[in-house]
């Protein structure tokens, strides 16, 4: 098995605690509202929503994926960080055993947030990885992040 890591940094004018709440705590209800053409439903399959919980995310037409199941691995309100692992679904494409996403929200000098996202792709056996495919998956996640952050910014009082 090989492990390929990709990092991305996104800056937002929204305070870190607000973004953490949106992405880590309110994911199930917020993502289908913020990007309904991409995420149609998020269902809790196992657990209470905290660490160890498993969720099924169903995607809309044209997103290139049907569904994925992920497990919440970390949810730390003190450090404003969370992590989850994709265990099943189209995203794995019989190439990856799993994909782990780690996200950390840190205050920026302007009162906003510097969000650091790390994706770790664990391959099945000795499968050759296409760097362009990993880049495309990471960029897709970045676009989704921006769409949700824009939704939060437009609905700060919600």
TATA-V372767 format. One record per helix or strand. SS is the DSSP state (a for helix, b for strand). FROM is the first residue (numbers start at 1). LEN is the number of residues. If there is no record, write none. Layout:
ss=<SS | SS>
from=<FROM | FROM>
len=<LEN | LEN>
//
This chain:
ss=<b | a | a | b | b | b | b | a | b | b | a>
from=<3 | 16 | 27 | 39 | 54 | 67 | 81 | 90 | 96 | 113 | 131>
len=<10 | 10 | 8 | 8 | 6 | 10 | 9 | 3 | 12 | 11 | 24>
//
